Amino acid sequence: MTIANSVNIPNVTRDDRIGSVFNHLFNVIHQTETEKASIKWDFRDALFLHPFFLAPLAIYRDNCDKHIPCIGVCADIRSYFDAVRFDHVYDVSELSSQDVLYAYLNKSYIPISRFSVKSNVDKIQEILQAVIETQSKVAGNMRTPISHLLSELIGNISEHSGSKHGYLFCQKVKKDLYITIADCGKTIYGSYVDTNKYINEIGTNEAEALRIANEGFSTKDRPGAENRGYGISKSREMIVNGLRGAFFMLSGTAFYRHDNNGIDSINIPEAFRWDGTIILVKVPLTAPCGFHFYNYVE
C-alpha cells in the first residue's frame, strides 16, 4: 500500500545475483526524484533489508537534497536502523581509536560510515578494518586480502572521485562479508573525461568506461600505470577469481558485475543514474584452499 506523497520501501531479503537489489533501489530513487512535493519513505512492508540494499539507500538519503522522513518502520527495523546509523550516518572523519567503536565489537556490522577525503583515510580504514576483523572473526589468511582491497577501493575515492566524502559499510552474513564502498563524485566515466584519457576508446559509453577501468586502464599520471593493474582491476580479480566472491560496480549510468556467472558491463537509463560510484563486494571469512594473495598484486 502506498499513501499520498510516499514511496513504498519493499521487503528486500535477497540479492540473487550481486547488484540485483538495485532493481528495487532504482525504483525508490526514481520515485523520490520525480516527486515534486515533500516525500516520505513508507517502510510498512519492510521486515528485512539486505545490507546491499540498506547501505546504498542510506547513502542516497544522506546526499539527497530532499528531507525524507521514514514512516511505518516496525520495531525490529527501527532497532536495526538505530544500530547501523541509518538516519544519521556516522561521520568517522575524526576517528582516532577502535575504542570509540567498542559497542560494535560484538555485532555483525559496523555503522554506515562517512569519511572526509581530507581526513586521515588510511588511519580510519585501519580502525574500521580492525573492528570488522574482530567482530567477524576473520581468518588469518583473509586479513591481508581485506586490507588490500579496502585500501585500493577507498584510495580510489581520494585520488579520482572528486567527492568530498566516501562511505563504508560492512556486515557479516553467515560465512561471508558484504562490503559497500561509495562516493558521490564525478563517476568513473567523468574521471576519464576530466583527464582526457581513452576518450577515443570510450566515446560517450559509460559502460565501456567501467569495462576498461576494471581491466586496469588507469587515469593516473604514472608511466606504465595502465598496464600494471592499479586500483580496482587486481582487487576485482582477487575477489572473484581468487576468493570466489562477487563484485559489482555502479557508476553514473552504467554497471559492471563480475561473479561466477561471468562479466557484465551494461548501460542503464539516465533516470536511474547514480551520482558517483558505488561498489559492492562479497567475500568469504576464510580464503579458499589454494588461494595465494601475492598472485593478485604487482
GIMO-V72564 format. One line per field, one symbol per residue. phi: phi as a letter, one per 30 degrees, with the letter a starting at -180 (. if undefined). Layout:
# GIMO-V72564
phi=???
This chain:
# GIMO-V72564
phi=.bcehbcdcddccbbebejdddeddeddddddddddddbbcccdcccabdedcddddddeddcddddcdcbiddddddddeddciddbeddcecdbadedcedcdcccacddccbddcdddddddddddddedddchddedcddededdddddddddddbdiddbbbbbbbdbhcbccccbbbbcdidedddddchcidddchccdddddddddcjdccddbeiedccididddddddedddchcbbbbcbicabbbbbdcjcbbbdbdedcecdkbbbcbcbddbddejdbeddbbd
